[in-house]
């Protein structure tokens, strides 16, 4: 006699998983949609077993007759979940049968003012008419499915980073909101924004005049981030792509491809794709190579305390130019350029203004350790007054 069975939609730190409530049944003992669900599960299990990215776990069910292995399927296929719901075979961890909410839903980030300095961000679901359908916290179980208690919602595809959706519920400093939203739009698709500046929840939280507009793509700029002078006096520089109004390493560290900015005067969010420039590391290598070809050297042709090695002398051997020697002066490690002291002092003191025309220079105060200072030139204009109002002068400072 065949046993009744059900599938349980569970989760752990690695994401959603699907398991049988008891022993794994033999699909050959069933007919119709039950057989179809079991075959879909077994096919997914066998596919996952051959996959590098998806794993299957077995565990011992000690409470049910001892040491009976049950297959657990990670990241279950949407078709399998939908079929299990249709057959009323899918349960949540509380044993409640999961049913499908009719229709198609869309994910909207509701942003509400928590205080003068912070905002609260929480995803909500709206229906096809734009009406709020679900404001309470839910879980994303696939790119197109969301679960709240015993109800499964079909949503617009939110993209390949769907497992990171838990991070969408957050309390954010207002000053970090554009960086946070840029990260959201770079990771997820088919998400809208609604910003309520007043306190409140429910229907009142939707009353906002803020708009979201698509903007033309913005181009990031090549930049040099001066990170530190280490205890051996070597300079650490990281060439990066940089976008103004964002933290220096934000684009590189977070793989930002979409930038969000907000205009509080006009109450507009602008969303723009980010176009990256030629790799800054390549541009910096070319700048170093050009300097090497010049064959520069110290005034006396040799370095201070030449002949002494390592930390015994007051400095390392002065750079004497040439392509071969450059490899001893500039090293690359984990995206950084690590530059020998004498070479760094000479290279940046002689090329700082040329570099400033090619790169945005960030944290230049680090160069003060080499007694190299940099400030952008400023143009001061003065215009005539009175009858001679067309007279004027210009000075570069």
Residue pairs with C-beta under 8 A, 6 or more apart in sequence:
2 25
2 29
2 30
3 22
3 23
3 25
5 20
5 21
5 22
5 25
5 34
5 89
6 20
6 21
6 89
6 90
6 91
6 97
7 18
7 19
7 20
7 21
7 37
7 41
7 84
7 89
7 90
7 91
8 18
8 19
8 20
8 21
8 90
8 91
8 92
8 93
9 16
9 18
9 76
9 81
9 90
9 91
9 92
9 93
9 98
9 141
9 147
10 16
10 17
10 18
10 19
10 93
11 17
11 139
11 141
14 74
15 74
15 75
15 163
16 74
16 75
16 76
16 139
16 141
16 142
17 57
17 72
17 73
17 74
17 75
17 76
18 41
18 72
18 73
18 76
18 80
18 81
19 70
19 71
19 72
19 73
20 70
20 71
21 91
22 61
22 64
22 70
23 64
23 68
23 70
24 70
24 71
25 38
27 35
27 38
27 39
27 42
28 35
30 38
33 83
33 86
33 87
34 87
34 89
36 83
37 80
37 83
37 84
37 87
37 89
40 77
40 79
40 80
40 83
41 71
41 73
41 80
44 73
44 76
44 77
44 80
45 56
45 71
45 73
47 54
48 54
48 55
48 56
48 73
48 74
49 56
54 74
54 75
55 74
56 71
56 72
56 73
56 74
57 72
57 74
58 69
58 70
58 71
58 72
59 69
59 70
59 72
60 66
60 67
60 68
60 69
61 67
61 68
61 69
61 70
75 142
76 141
76 142
77 142
78 142
78 143
78 144
78 145
81 90
81 141
81 142
81 145
81 152
82 100
82 145
84 90
85 98
85 99
85 100
85 152
86 100
88 97
88 99
90 97
90 98
90 152
91 97
91 98
92 98
92 147
92 149
92 150
94 150
96 149
96 150
97 150
98 147
98 150
98 151
98 152
99 150
99 151
99 152
100 151
100 152
100 153
100 154
101 133
101 151
101 152
101 153
101 154
103 127
103 128
103 154
104 127
104 128
104 154
104 155
104 156
105 125
105 126
105 127
105 128
105 133
105 134
105 146
105 153
105 154
105 155
105 156
106 125
106 126
106 127
106 128
106 155
106 156
106 190
106 192
107 123
107 124
107 125
107 146
107 155
107 156
107 158
107 188
107 190
107 191
107 192
108 123
108 124
108 125
108 126
108 191
108 192
108 193
108 194
109 121
109 122
109 123
109 124
109 168
109 181
109 184
109 191
109 192
109 193
109 194
110 121
110 122
110 123
110 124
110 135
110 194
110 196
110 205
110 206
111 119
111 120
111 121
111 177
111 193
111 194
111 195
111 196
112 119
112 120
112 122
112 195
112 196
112 197
112 198
112 199
112 200
112 201
112 205
113 119
113 120
113 196
113 197
113 198
113 199
114 120
114 171
114 199
116 174
117 173
117 174
117 175
118 171
118 172
118 173
118 174
119 171
119 172
119 174
119 177
120 170
120 171
120 172
121 168
121 169
121 170
121 171
121 172
121 180
122 135
122 137
122 168
122 169
123 138
123 165
123 168
123 169
123 191
124 132
124 133
124 134
124 135
125 132
125 133
125 134
125 138
125 146
125 153
125 155
126 132
126 133
127 133
132 203
132 206
133 153
134 146
134 148
134 153
135 201
135 202
136 148
137 148
137 169
138 146
138 147
138 148
138 153
139 146
139 147
139 148
139 165
139 166
140 146
140 147
140 158
140 162
140 163
140 165
140 166
141 147
141 152
142 162
143 157
143 158
143 159
143 160
143 162
144 154
144 155
144 156
144 157
144 158
145 152
145 153
145 154
145 155
146 152
146 153
146 155
147 153
155 190
156 189
156 190
157 189
157 190
158 165
158 188
158 189
158 190
158 191
159 187
159 188
159 189
159 190
161 187
161 188
162 188
164 187
165 188
168 184
168 188
170 180
172 180
177 262
178 245
178 246
178 259
178 260
178 261
178 262
179 246
179 247
179 250
181 193
181 260
181 269
182 246
182 250
182 256
182 258
182 259
182 260
183 254
183 256
184 191
184 260
185 191
185 258
185 260
185 271
186 254
186 255
186 256
186 257
186 258
192 212
193 210
193 212
193 269
194 206
194 208
194 210
195 208
195 210
195 267
195 269
196 204
196 205
196 206
196 207
196 208
197 208
197 210
198 204
198 207
208 267
209 267
210 267
210 268
210 269
211 267
211 268
211 269
212 268
212 269
212 270
212 271
213 268
213 269
213 270
213 271
214 270
214 271
214 272
215 270
215 271
215 272
216 272
217 272
217 273
217 274
217 275
218 243
218 259
218 272
218 273
218 274
218 275
219 274
219 275
219 276
219 277
220 241
220 242
220 243
220 251
220 274
220 275
220 276
220 277
221 241
221 242
221 243
221 244
221 277
221 359
221 360
222 239
222 240
222 241
222 242
222 277
222 278
222 280
222 283
222 358
222 359
222 360
223 239
223 240
223 241
223 242
223 248
223 280
223 359
223 360
223 361
223 362
224 237
224 238
224 239
224 240
224 280
224 284
224 355
224 359
224 360
224 361
224 362
225 237
225 238
225 239
225 240
225 242
225 248
225 249
225 362
225 363
226 235
226 236
226 237
226 361
226 362
226 363
226 364
226 365
226 366
226 367
227 236
227 237
227 238
227 336
227 363
227 366
228 235
228 236
228 366
229 235
229 236
229 366
229 369
229 370
230 236
230 338
232 311
232 341
233 341
233 369
234 338
234 339
234 340
234 341
234 344
235 338
235 339
235 341
235 344
235 348
235 366
235 367
235 370
236 336
236 337
236 338
236 339
237 284
237 336
237 337
237 339
238 249
238 335
238 336
238 337
239 279
239 280
239 281
239 283
239 284
239 337
239 359
240 248
240 249
240 251
240 252
240 280
241 251
241 252
241 276
241 277
241 280
242 248
242 251
242 360
242 362
243 250
243 251
243 256
243 259
243 274
245 261
246 256
246 259
248 362
248 363
250 256
251 274
251 276
252 335
256 274
257 273
257 274
258 271
258 272
258 273
258 274
259 271
259 272
259 273
259 274
260 269
260 270
260 271
261 269
261 270
261 272
262 268
262 269
262 270
263 270
280 359
281 332
281 335
281 337
283 358
283 359
284 337
284 359
287 351
287 354
287 355
287 358
288 326
288 330
288 347
289 323
289 326
291 347
291 350
291 351
292 321
292 322
292 323
292 325
292 326
293 323
294 321
295 321
295 322
296 319
296 321
296 346
296 350
297 318
297 319
297 320
297 321
298 318
298 319
298 342
298 346
301 320
302 317
302 318
302 320
303 315
303 316
303 317
303 318
303 319
303 342
304 313
304 314
304 315
304 318
304 342
305 313
305 314
305 315
306 313
306 317
306 318
307 313
315 341
315 342
316 340
316 341
316 342
317 342
318 342
319 325
319 329
319 340
319 342
319 343
319 346
328 340
329 339
329 340
329 343
330 337
330 338
330 339
330 340
330 343
331 337
331 338
331 339
332 338
339 347
341 370
344 370
345 370
345 371
345 372
348 355
348 367
348 370
348 372
349 370
349 372
352 361
352 367
352 372
352 374
353 374
355 361
356 374
356 376
361 374
364 373
364 374
367 373
367 374
377 396
377 397
378 396
378 397
379 394
379 395
379 396
379 397
380 394
380 395
380 396
380 397
381 392
381 393
381 394
382 392
382 393
382 394
383 389
383 391
383 392
384 390
384 391
384 392
